[in-house]
Amino acid sequence: MQNKTNLLSRYNAEALVEAGCDEAGRGCLAGSVFAAAVILPEGYENGQLDDSKRLTARQRYALREVIMRDAVAWAVGEVTAKEIDEMNILNASIEAMHRALSVLSVQPRFIIVDGNRFKPYGDVPYQTIVKGDRKFQSIAAASILAKTFRDDAMRSLSSQYPAYGWERNFGYPTAAHREAIRRCGPSPFHRQTFNLLGDGKTPSKRKNT
């Protein structure tokens, strides 16, 4: 993570209130896609903030508490598997970010987004940044919130559908997850427009297991 004397990204030349956004669960076969938006205090520094994928689960959950305590504002948005099938995963990921931004207690006047795709949020200027979660603290914080809240949701769903191992794979396309889909059929929380079996074939309907 970059050491900065000023929180604001170099893209925000006017020193506007800035929110960082990131999503989690885009590549999963099941469950919602989650996104978070975070506004950190001016001059904030926390050297532990990083891309959530480079942190352990223990580190992510510890940092989640710090982020929720220290942030000027934070929020999480969710788009369901059914909605993903209706609008596609790219649009769903962006919609989840918009939903998070819309419920921030402080509305930003500039937005920085991990990756290279976004759609305008009202008339608020924005900048997409490839690997932004490794470069800017607010995006890293958003990545941690999105990941941990999504993991919590998948653990909760796993108690209803234990066959898929969501408490371990969180809906990602592991071999064991795909084998469970092949054996049991897809659940109501699987993304029906995705390649669930990895071979392009449509799995049979869910069995009573």
Contacts in CASP RR format, 6 or more apart in sequence:
PFRMAT RR
TARGET T0000
AUTHOR 0000-0000-0000
METHOD contacts of the structure
MODEL  1
MQNKTNLLSRYNAEALVEAGCDEAGRGCLAGSVFAAAVILPEGYENGQLD
DSKRLTARQRYALREVIMRDAVAWAVGEVTAKEIDEMNILNASIEAMHRA
LSVLSVQPRFIIVDGNRFKPYGDVPYQTIVKGDRKFQSIAAASILAKTFR
DDAMRSLSSQYPAYGWERNFGYPTAAHREAIRRCGPSPFHRQTFNLLGDG
KTPSKRKNT
1 47 0 8 1.000
1 49 0 8 1.000
1 50 0 8 1.000
1 134 0 8 1.000
1 135 0 8 1.000
1 137 0 8 1.000
1 140 0 8 1.000
2 135 0 8 1.000
2 136 0 8 1.000
3 45 0 8 1.000
3 47 0 8 1.000
4 43 0 8 1.000
4 45 0 8 1.000
4 137 0 8 1.000
5 43 0 8 1.000
6 42 0 8 1.000
6 43 0 8 1.000
7 18 0 8 1.000
7 40 0 8 1.000
7 41 0 8 1.000
7 42 0 8 1.000
7 43 0 8 1.000
7 44 0 8 1.000
7 137 0 8 1.000
7 138 0 8 1.000
8 15 0 8 1.000
8 16 0 8 1.000
8 18 0 8 1.000
8 42 0 8 1.000
8 110 0 8 1.000
9 18 0 8 1.000
9 112 0 8 1.000
9 127 0 8 1.000
9 129 0 8 1.000
9 136 0 8 1.000
11 110 0 8 1.000
11 112 0 8 1.000
11 127 0 8 1.000
11 129 0 8 1.000
12 18 0 8 1.000
12 110 0 8 1.000
12 112 0 8 1.000
12 127 0 8 1.000
14 110 0 8 1.000
16 108 0 8 1.000
16 109 0 8 1.000
16 110 0 8 1.000
16 125 0 8 1.000
17 39 0 8 1.000
17 72 0 8 1.000
17 106 0 8 1.000
17 107 0 8 1.000
17 108 0 8 1.000
17 109 0 8 1.000
17 110 0 8 1.000
18 39 0 8 1.000
18 108 0 8 1.000
18 109 0 8 1.000
18 110 0 8 1.000
18 111 0 8 1.000
18 112 0 8 1.000
18 138 0 8 1.000
19 37 0 8 1.000
19 38 0 8 1.000
19 39 0 8 1.000
19 73 0 8 1.000
19 101 0 8 1.000
19 104 0 8 1.000
19 108 0 8 1.000
19 110 0 8 1.000
19 111 0 8 1.000
19 112 0 8 1.000
19 138 0 8 1.000
20 37 0 8 1.000
20 38 0 8 1.000
20 39 0 8 1.000
20 108 0 8 1.000
20 111 0 8 1.000
20 112 0 8 1.000
20 113 0 8 1.000
20 136 0 8 1.000
20 138 0 8 1.000
20 139 0 8 1.000
20 141 0 8 1.000
20 142 0 8 1.000
21 35 0 8 1.000
21 36 0 8 1.000
21 37 0 8 1.000
21 38 0 8 1.000
21 97 0 8 1.000
21 100 0 8 1.000
21 101 0 8 1.000
21 111 0 8 1.000
21 112 0 8 1.000
21 113 0 8 1.000
21 114 0 8 1.000
21 118 0 8 1.000
21 139 0 8 1.000
21 142 0 8 1.000
22 35 0 8 1.000
22 36 0 8 1.000
22 52 0 8 1.000
22 97 0 8 1.000
22 113 0 8 1.000
22 114 0 8 1.000
22 132 0 8 1.000
22 133 0 8 1.000
22 139 0 8 1.000
22 140 0 8 1.000
22 142 0 8 1.000
22 143 0 8 1.000
22 146 0 8 1.000
23 33 0 8 1.000
23 34 0 8 1.000
23 35 0 8 1.000
23 36 0 8 1.000
23 93 0 8 1.000
23 96 0 8 1.000
23 97 0 8 1.000
23 114 0 8 1.000
23 146 0 8 1.000
24 33 0 8 1.000
24 34 0 8 1.000
24 35 0 8 1.000
24 52 0 8 1.000
24 143 0 8 1.000
24 146 0 8 1.000
24 147 0 8 1.000
24 149 0 8 1.000
24 150 0 8 1.000
25 31 0 8 1.000
25 33 0 8 1.000
25 34 0 8 1.000
25 146 0 8 1.000
25 150 0 8 1.000
25 170 0 8 1.000
25 171 0 8 1.000
25 172 0 8 1.000
26 33 0 8 1.000
26 89 0 8 1.000
26 93 0 8 1.000
27 89 0 8 1.000
27 172 0 8 1.000
27 173 0 8 1.000
28 170 0 8 1.000
28 171 0 8 1.000
28 172 0 8 1.000
28 173 0 8 1.000
28 191 0 8 1.000
29 171 0 8 1.000
29 172 0 8 1.000
29 173 0 8 1.000
29 177 0 8 1.000
29 178 0 8 1.000
29 181 0 8 1.000
29 190 0 8 1.000
29 191 0 8 1.000
29 194 0 8 1.000
29 196 0 8 1.000
30 81 0 8 1.000
30 154 0 8 1.000
30 157 0 8 1.000
30 164 0 8 1.000
30 166 0 8 1.000
30 171 0 8 1.000
30 177 0 8 1.000
30 186 0 8 1.000
30 187 0 8 1.000
30 189 0 8 1.000
30 190 0 8 1.000
30 191 0 8 1.000
31 80 0 8 1.000
31 81 0 8 1.000
31 153 0 8 1.000
31 154 0 8 1.000
31 157 0 8 1.000
31 171 0 8 1.000
31 189 0 8 1.000
31 190 0 8 1.000
31 191 0 8 1.000
32 78 0 8 1.000
32 79 0 8 1.000
32 80 0 8 1.000
32 81 0 8 1.000
32 84 0 8 1.000
32 96 0 8 1.000
32 150 0 8 1.000
32 153 0 8 1.000
33 78 0 8 1.000
33 79 0 8 1.000
33 84 0 8 1.000
33 89 0 8 1.000
33 92 0 8 1.000
33 93 0 8 1.000
33 96 0 8 1.000
33 150 0 8 1.000
34 76 0 8 1.000
34 77 0 8 1.000
34 78 0 8 1.000
34 96 0 8 1.000
34 146 0 8 1.000
34 147 0 8 1.000
34 149 0 8 1.000
34 150 0 8 1.000
34 153 0 8 1.000
35 76 0 8 1.000
35 77 0 8 1.000
35 78 0 8 1.000
35 93 0 8 1.000
35 96 0 8 1.000
35 97 0 8 1.000
35 99 0 8 1.000
35 100 0 8 1.000
35 142 0 8 1.000
35 146 0 8 1.000
36 74 0 8 1.000
36 75 0 8 1.000
36 76 0 8 1.000
36 77 0 8 1.000
36 100 0 8 1.000
36 141 0 8 1.000
36 142 0 8 1.000
36 143 0 8 1.000
36 144 0 8 1.000
36 145 0 8 1.000
36 146 0 8 1.000
36 149 0 8 1.000
37 73 0 8 1.000
37 74 0 8 1.000
37 75 0 8 1.000
37 97 0 8 1.000
37 100 0 8 1.000
37 101 0 8 1.000
37 104 0 8 1.000
37 108 0 8 1.000
37 111 0 8 1.000
37 142 0 8 1.000
38 67 0 8 1.000
38 71 0 8 1.000
38 73 0 8 1.000
38 74 0 8 1.000
38 138 0 8 1.000
38 139 0 8 1.000
38 141 0 8 1.000
38 142 0 8 1.000
38 145 0 8 1.000
39 71 0 8 1.000
39 72 0 8 1.000
39 73 0 8 1.000
39 74 0 8 1.000
39 104 0 8 1.000
39 106 0 8 1.000
39 108 0 8 1.000
39 138 0 8 1.000
40 70 0 8 1.000
40 71 0 8 1.000
40 72 0 8 1.000
40 137 0 8 1.000
40 138 0 8 1.000
40 141 0 8 1.000
41 70 0 8 1.000
41 71 0 8 1.000
41 72 0 8 1.000
44 70 0 8 1.000
44 137 0 8 1.000
45 137 0 8 1.000
46 63 0 8 1.000
46 66 0 8 1.000
46 70 0 8 1.000
46 137 0 8 1.000
47 137 0 8 1.000
48 59 0 8 1.000
48 63 0 8 1.000
48 66 0 8 1.000
49 63 0 8 1.000
49 67 0 8 1.000
49 137 0 8 1.000
49 140 0 8 1.000
49 141 0 8 1.000
49 144 0 8 1.000
50 133 0 8 1.000
50 134 0 8 1.000
50 140 0 8 1.000
51 131 0 8 1.000
51 132 0 8 1.000
51 133 0 8 1.000
51 134 0 8 1.000
51 140 0 8 1.000
51 143 0 8 1.000
52 60 0 8 1.000
52 133 0 8 1.000
52 140 0 8 1.000
52 143 0 8 1.000
52 144 0 8 1.000
52 146 0 8 1.000
52 147 0 8 1.000
52 148 0 8 1.000
53 143 0 8 1.000
53 147 0 8 1.000
54 134 0 8 1.000
55 63 0 8 1.000
55 144 0 8 1.000
57 151 0 8 1.000
60 144 0 8 1.000
60 147 0 8 1.000
60 148 0 8 1.000
61 148 0 8 1.000
63 141 0 8 1.000
63 144 0 8 1.000
64 144 0 8 1.000
64 145 0 8 1.000
64 148 0 8 1.000
67 74 0 8 1.000
67 141 0 8 1.000
67 144 0 8 1.000
67 145 0 8 1.000
68 74 0 8 1.000
68 145 0 8 1.000
71 141 0 8 1.000
72 106 0 8 1.000
73 104 0 8 1.000
73 105 0 8 1.000
73 106 0 8 1.000
74 104 0 8 1.000
74 141 0 8 1.000
74 142 0 8 1.000
74 145 0 8 1.000
75 100 0 8 1.000
75 101 0 8 1.000
75 102 0 8 1.000
75 103 0 8 1.000
75 104 0 8 1.000
75 105 0 8 1.000
76 100 0 8 1.000
76 145 0 8 1.000
76 146 0 8 1.000
76 149 0 8 1.000
77 96 0 8 1.000
77 97 0 8 1.000
77 99 0 8 1.000
77 100 0 8 1.000
77 103 0 8 1.000
78 96 0 8 1.000
78 99 0 8 1.000
78 153 0 8 1.000
79 87 0 8 1.000
79 92 0 8 1.000
79 93 0 8 1.000
79 95 0 8 1.000
79 96 0 8 1.000
79 99 0 8 1.000
81 188 0 8 1.000
81 189 0 8 1.000
81 190 0 8 1.000
81 191 0 8 1.000
81 192 0 8 1.000
83 92 0 8 1.000
83 95 0 8 1.000
84 92 0 8 1.000
84 191 0 8 1.000
84 193 0 8 1.000
85 191 0 8 1.000
85 192 0 8 1.000
85 193 0 8 1.000
87 95 0 8 1.000
88 193 0 8 1.000
89 191 0 8 1.000
90 117 0 8 1.000
94 117 0 8 1.000
94 118 0 8 1.000
94 119 0 8 1.000
97 113 0 8 1.000
97 118 0 8 1.000
97 121 0 8 1.000
98 119 0 8 1.000
98 121 0 8 1.000
100 142 0 8 1.000
101 107 0 8 1.000
101 108 0 8 1.000
101 111 0 8 1.000
101 121 0 8 1.000
107 124 0 8 1.000
108 124 0 8 1.000
109 124 0 8 1.000
109 125 0 8 1.000
110 124 0 8 1.000
110 125 0 8 1.000
110 126 0 8 1.000
110 127 0 8 1.000
111 118 0 8 1.000
111 121 0 8 1.000
111 124 0 8 1.000
111 125 0 8 1.000
111 126 0 8 1.000
111 127 0 8 1.000
112 126 0 8 1.000
112 127 0 8 1.000
112 128 0 8 1.000
112 129 0 8 1.000
112 132 0 8 1.000
112 136 0 8 1.000
112 138 0 8 1.000
112 139 0 8 1.000
113 126 0 8 1.000
113 127 0 8 1.000
113 128 0 8 1.000
113 129 0 8 1.000
113 139 0 8 1.000
114 128 0 8 1.000
114 129 0 8 1.000
114 131 0 8 1.000
114 132 0 8 1.000
114 133 0 8 1.000
114 139 0 8 1.000
114 142 0 8 1.000
114 143 0 8 1.000
115 128 0 8 1.000
115 129 0 8 1.000
115 130 0 8 1.000
115 131 0 8 1.000
115 132 0 8 1.000
116 128 0 8 1.000
116 130 0 8 1.000
117 128 0 8 1.000
118 126 0 8 1.000
118 128 0 8 1.000
120 126 0 8 1.000
129 135 0 8 1.000
129 136 0 8 1.000
129 139 0 8 1.000
132 139 0 8 1.000
132 140 0 8 1.000
133 139 0 8 1.000
133 140 0 8 1.000
133 142 0 8 1.000
133 143 0 8 1.000
134 140 0 8 1.000
150 170 0 8 1.000
151 170 0 8 1.000
154 166 0 8 1.000
154 167 0 8 1.000
154 170 0 8 1.000
154 171 0 8 1.000
155 166 0 8 1.000
155 167 0 8 1.000
155 170 0 8 1.000
157 166 0 8 1.000
157 189 0 8 1.000
158 164 0 8 1.000
158 165 0 8 1.000
158 166 0 8 1.000
158 167 0 8 1.000
161 187 0 8 1.000
161 189 0 8 1.000
163 180 0 8 1.000
163 183 0 8 1.000
163 184 0 8 1.000
163 209 0 8 1.000
164 171 0 8 1.000
164 177 0 8 1.000
164 180 0 8 1.000
164 181 0 8 1.000
164 184 0 8 1.000
164 187 0 8 1.000
165 176 0 8 1.000
165 177 0 8 1.000
165 180 0 8 1.000
166 177 0 8 1.000
169 176 0 8 1.000
169 177 0 8 1.000
171 177 0 8 1.000
173 198 0 8 1.000
178 196 0 8 1.000
178 197 0 8 1.000
178 198 0 8 1.000
181 190 0 8 1.000
181 196 0 8 1.000
181 197 0 8 1.000
181 203 0 8 1.000
182 197 0 8 1.000
182 203 0 8 1.000
183 207 0 8 1.000
183 209 0 8 1.000
184 206 0 8 1.000
184 207 0 8 1.000
184 209 0 8 1.000
185 203 0 8 1.000
185 204 0 8 1.000
185 205 0 8 1.000
185 206 0 8 1.000
185 207 0 8 1.000
186 192 0 8 1.000
186 196 0 8 1.000
186 203 0 8 1.000
186 205 0 8 1.000
186 206 0 8 1.000
187 206 0 8 1.000
188 206 0 8 1.000
190 196 0 8 1.000
196 202 0 8 1.000
196 203 0 8 1.000
197 203 0 8 1.000
END
